Amino acid sequence: MRKILLFVFVIISQHYLYSQIKVQKILDSVPNNISMDILGQFWIIKDNSLYNVNIINDSISLNKFKKIKGLKTVKNVLRVNSKEIIFLDNEALKILKKDKINILTSLQLQNVDMALASDTSIYIWGKSKKTNSYDLLLYNFINNKLTKLSTFKYKINAVLGDGEQTMISVNNKIYWLSEKFGCLLMYENENDIISFTNSNMGDIFFATQTGLYYLTNNLTQLYKVATMRLSKLWYFDNQLYALSENKSLVRIAPVNNFRDILLPDIHEQNIYTIDNAQKLIRKGKIIEAIYVYSQIVKKDTTNVEVREEYAYALALGGMFDGALLNLDKRWKTKPTPQSYFYASQVFALMGYDTLANKIQQDSVPSWIADKYSNFVSKYKREPHLYGQDSISFSEINALSEKGMNFKALVCFDRLVKEYPNVYIIHAGYSIVLEKIGLKKFAAEELNKCIKSMPQNDTTLNSTKKSFEQHYAKLTGDTIKSVNTNPNVNMEKIKKYNPQMMLYAGGIFSTYYVSFNSRFGVFVSNKFSASANFGLSGSFGEVENPVSFNLGLSGYYRIKNVFFIGFGFSEMIGGGTSTFSINPSVGVSLMNKNKTSSWDIFMDLSIPFAEGYSTIFGISIGKSFYLGRRR
């Protein structure tokens, strides 16, 4: 009881610098292991017991939550939910579950500290036991995975973020951590930044040895709020909390109208404009520009046009996931040629030159025309599938179904290079390209898909037919887009697209042989017509002189490789001529490249003259297509 009484509740109003700023002392004799959970509740471990500090307006209560045996040197505690508590103890990350303590992971760090990133992940940082550097780690307790985010030469003072975007204070600087590409400097102060937090509006509060400061979210205006020395800061529900140097937990109010108190003219300055954001980018102040764009977007969520510039700014800052998501939001309405320019720049900065070239259009905004080429050289990264080392086709497909087409585009671009002969990947890539309006390249990928499909798998016939029909539609749309004569019926052009062919072969029977050739045209995907000519002769008991053949014939594909044919011919020789009809049936076996086929038919020649017999034979020959057969 006596130890519990060490906690004394006092509410005292103190005034610092501004009469409108009030500091309330909530709790005395607070240990350093105090932390705030995602619900805004404070937790303290003292003397093997876990305490909850519940603050509702001016009502404050301290509740003993649980007696915990075996706690020795607790550094920090984060209550995840009512069943689990995660804390640091003896430089190991531990979990209390069902009154049992288990080690989640041992840390190769000294002077360890941690902060909650999300409801499934925790930031952990400290000095490496192997080197003199300071490591920042992210621990996911769902999959028990520990990931190193970055390494610093100097001590890390505080970390804030959601696991994907992270801010870190080191010495007198605040950095923005860009995934996979190190840190970008956001802000630099004269004194070491001991702790910091940010408001819902993106403003930053930070503490140094000289006091508490307020930094506007465009990083251009700094105000001193109080002269008291603070070691930790938290922000929750428009309230700013701090742990003072004398171990008191205080609340600094009013936070929700700091702007009205400190910045009476902030709205009159109108710094959150597209023109200001563009000027910041031109000056190379990328992080500042990102903040300005974020406030513009937050103020007017319906302004989708600004999303394309916001995506460009994020890409310049190496924040590619955010850039791709904003492109998707921009594409919810019809994009402009400038939209494609910004998208191409995002992919160029990501290192995906092929995608950038596909999307690039000659519509460069004037405000960046003289800068964007140099920016690509300066800020370009090596190609990488951001956030994942590998991804499956189904996962990429799921991205597209959720409307994340630009991220799916990046994933497909890598996947088709790894698996160039898998037709379904080309099909998926084609779908995404078409969704963002790149029909020409969608048709190219669909054509690759059709070529990659197994030729002898009859179960894919209907799928292949569907692909072929859609390919015709895509290419028809492409023709329409460049047609300047509105009187031309493009549908007719698309349907009548003749393809030439040549044939050479022969007909053989017991007493008759004929060597023939044909020159013809496919007037549709199933029907061809041709002019025939050749030489024929008979042998056996009665030998006839060699005759010359002329005729016309047509062939129709019934199913896959099966054909029926019908024609007329005139046999001239020996001073006579004979007219015949020529029905036939057979198969045509096409090669993989669809440039030629072997044709095997059973043929009849029925003469319209007395004294001549019907001739039955088997013809074998080869057709050559002038162009790839449809």
Buried (B, 14 or more C-beta within 10 A) or exposed (E): EEEEEEBEEEEEEEEBBBEEBBBBBBBBEBEBBBBBBBEBBBBBBBEEBBBBBEBEEEEBEBEEBBEBEEBEEBBBBBBBEEEEBBBBBBBEBBBBEEEEBEEBBEBBBEEBBBBBBBEEBBBBBBBBEEEEEBBBBBBBBEEEEBEEBBEBEEBBBBBBBEBBBBBBBBBBBBBBBBBEBEBBEBBEBEBBBBBBBBBEBBBBBBBBEEBBBBBBBBBBBEBBBBEBBBBBBBBBEBBBBBBBEEBBBBBBBBBBEBBEBBBEEBEEEEBBEBEBBBBBBBEBBBBBBBBBBBBBBEEEEEEBBBBBBBBBBBBBBBBBBBBBBBBBBBBEEEBBEBBBBBBBBBBBBBBBBEBBEBBBBEEBBEBBEEBBEEBBEEBBBEBBBBEEEEBEBEEBBEBBEEBBBBBBBBBBBBBBEEBEEBBBBBBBBBBBBBBBBBBBBBBBBBBBBBBBBEEEEEEBEEBBEEBBEBBBBBBBBBEEEEEEEEEEEBEEEBEEBEBBBBBEBBBBBEBBBBBBBBEBBBBBBEEBBBBBEBBBBBEEEEEBEEBEBBBBBBBEBEEEBEBBBBBBBBBEBEEEEBEBBBBBBBEBEBEEEBBBBBBBBEBBBBBEEEEBEEBBBEBEBBBEBEEEBB
